[in-house]
Amino acid sequence: MRSTLQRLLVTFALLALPAVSSAQTMFRFPASQLADQCGNGGCTVSAYKDYGGRDYACGGVRYSGHTGTDYALVGGFSKMDYGVWAMNAARGYVEASVDGYYDRCNYWDQANPYAACGLYTANYIIMRHPDNTQTWYWHLKAYTQQFARGTTLACGNWIARVGSSGASTGPHLHFEYWVPGYGTDDPYAGSCGTPYTRWTAQGAYRGLPGITCQ
Ligand SMILES: [Zn+2]
């Protein structure tokens, strides 16, 4: 029979182990949904993460080897010139950033990864969140980044404008979710993906996630 002290210790041990959900950073949609931005159909999902030929919902909105989600600007370069804000999807700090590369790419030069419009010439921001996960914001418009590396941000700031730098065929935000010790993961939950959503409101297939911050 357990003593009261033993029962208390067991209870404490259970309370001391946080449920996975309590430690998990959840995300809002990573761009503005104001009416002149991604609202009113201003942005659309052009590719989800690839699960070997399917997306998280067992559909075909992916391309081979794609590791994130692409939110394309409806209206292309004219919408990019007007300006659409990418937003940090949760609180955290700016861990890494690159800026200054050409941002009007409409092709992808796989053979020259360090040339303009190659694999390694995107303007980007990487945010680190309280649970150590990262969110990546890729292909940003040049010289629109608002915060220096190391800056701590509440959820939902305008961090930079969506562009078409790097391996990009048109203006879009590539949003990617990274888990330490694991690598790239998917914030969407679905029958061909992971069982746990990382969105505060995932929304409909091919729709946009909600804008509520955790
Ligand atoms: Zn992408």
Residues whose N, C-alpha, C, O or C-beta is under 5 A from the ligand:
A	BS01	ZN	G68 T69 D70 H174
